[in-house]
Amino acid sequence: MRDTVYVLVYEGFADWQVALALAEIRRPGEWEVRSVGFTREPVTSMSGLQVLPDVRVDELDLDAIALLILPGGHLWLTTHIEQAAAVARRVHDAGAPVAAIDQGVLHLARAGLLDHCRHTGNWAGQIGREVPAYAGHDQYDANVLAVSDGGAITASHLGSIEFAREIIHTLDLYSASDREHWYRLFKHAVPPPWLAGETVEVIRAA
């Protein structure tokens, strides 16, 4: 049963880029969220949070994985970039989607996962500059902050809310209408109908 979401953690990973998505994944209580590292040694995020990986990349349960999430951060400065691409490819080949934001998108490009699907990233031209073998230029969409296609979710570093929305949709969390209300709430501060009355009362009380 595919009921586990793995998030890659490494020294200098951008924790805030995936925090909202992870919170929503855990909210229903039906999914297990586990951290995966290149080793089991503790790592420190860009925000200064220390995380002890639950498993190493070579210990992923490919039968249980529902999604692999690759955050941005300083990984491109390390020797692990090819290893990150390899694990993304392995998960995708096993039939599970992969989701990447910011610099994490480059790992999907290195894995060849973006050559034939619609995708986005930080800005047009970055992927080709960083990944010479990248052949998905014609599939790049500069008009969205996040998009899902072909088992790959990609997002700009400015699109953490859109990234979370695509993950919520991929995992089929909530109903379609609730997902739309969720997005309007977090993106535009528009409360859903069932909270609108409470919001008005709070404003009046203030």
N, C-alpha and C positions, 0 to 999 in steps of 0.2 A: 504493500500500500504506500503510495507516494504522499507522505504527510509531514515531511521535514523540509524546512527552508534553511539553507546554509548561506551564511554571509562571510565573505573572505575578510579576514583581519590581518593587518601587517603593520609594521612600524610606520607611523605617520598617516594611517588611513583617515579619510574624512568622515568621521562618525555621523555628523549632522546630515549628510546627504542621504543616508539610509534610515535615520532614526524614525521618521514618520511612517515610512512603509513598514518597518519592523513592528512598531506599536500597533498598527492596524492588523497586521498578520496575527499577532498574539491575542488581539481583543476577543475574537469568537471562542478561543480556547480549543480549537480543533487542530491547530498546527503547532508543530514543535520548531522553534528557532534555535539553530546551533551555529556557533562560530567555528570557522575553519582557518587554520594557519599553515604556513610553510613548515613550521615546527610547532611543538607544544609549549614553547617558551612564551612568557608574557610579552605583549606588545603594547605600545602607547599610541593612542590616537592623536590626531592633530590638536584636539581639544584638551589633551592631557589625561584622558581616561585610560587606565591600564586594563587590558583585557587578556584573560587566559584562554587561549583557543581550546575548544572542546575536542577537536580532532585535527589531524594533519590532512593535507590535501590528498595524500595517498590512502587515507582511511575513509573517504567518503562512501556512504552507503548508496550506491547508484540505484538500488531497488526502492529505496525510501525517499529519495530526493524529489521534491516537487518543484524546486526553484533554487538556482544559485545566484547570489547577488554579489556584484563586484563594485565596491565604492571607489571613488577617486582618492587622490592623495599622493604620496611621495613614492609610490611603488616604482614608477618609471626611473627613479634614481638608483634602483637596486639591481641586483643580479637575478631577481626572481621574475622578470617580465615574461620570459619564455615559459616558465613554469606556470604562470597565471594563464597564459594563452592555452597551454596544454590541458589544464584542468577544465577550462571553459569548453574546449572542444570535446573532451571526454564526457562531460555532463550532457552536452547537446546531442552527441551521438547516442547517448543512452536514452534519449527521448524526453528529457526534461528541459524546460526553457531556462535561459540565462538572462540576467538583467544587469546592465552596466550603466553607470553614470560618470560623467566627467572623464578623467583619465582612464577609468575602467573600460570605456568604449574602445580604447586602443587595443586592449587585450582581445576583445572579440574580433577586431580587424586582423590582428596577428594570427588568430585561429582560423581565419578565412570565413567567419560566420556572417560577414556583412557584404560579401561580394554580390549576393543575389537577393537581398531583401531590403526593403525600405528602412532607413535608419537615420539617426541624427547624432549630433555631438556638440562640442563647444563652439566650433565655428568651421565654416567651409574651408577646406584646405588643410586643416590640422592633421587629419588622419593620414592623408597621403604624404604629408611631410614627415610624420613620425613612423609610418609603416610603409616602406617602399613597395611591398608586394600587394598592397591593398588595391583591389580592382572594383570597388563598389561606388566609384565617384558618381555614376549616373543614378544611383539609388539614394544618394544623400538628400535629405529634406531639411533645408535651412529654415523652413517656416513653422516648425513645431519645436517645443521644448522637450518632448518625449514621444516615442512611438514604439509600437510593438508589431513585429512582422517576422514570419519564418522562425518562430521559436526564440527570437532575440528581442529584448527590450533595451532601448538605448535612450539616453537623456543627456541634455546639456547640464553643465554645472549650475546653471540658473534654474533648472527645472525639477527640483526635488519634490515639489507637490505633484507635478505632472507624472514624475517617475513613480511616486507612490500610487497614483491613480491607475497607471498601466499595470502595476503589480497587483493591485486589488482586483482589477478586471481579469487578469490572467488567471488568478487563483479563484475567481468567481466568488469573491467575498461580497456579501450583501446583495440586494436586488439592484437591478439597473437603475431604478429611480433613486434608491438610497445612495448609490455611488455618485450620481449626479449631484444630489444634495450635499454629500460629503465634500465633493470638489468645490462647490460654490461656497461652502462654509469656510474651508481652509484657504481658498484662493482669494475670495472676494468678501469674506466676513458676512455672507448672507445666511442667516440661520434657517434651518429646515422648518417646514410648517409646524412640526410638533414642538419646536423650541421658540417659535416666534412670539407666542404669548408671554412666555417666561422672560424673554429678552425685553419686551416692552415694559413689563413690571419692574425689572431691574433698573431700566433707564428712569422710570418714574420715581422709583425709590431713591435714586441718586440725586 
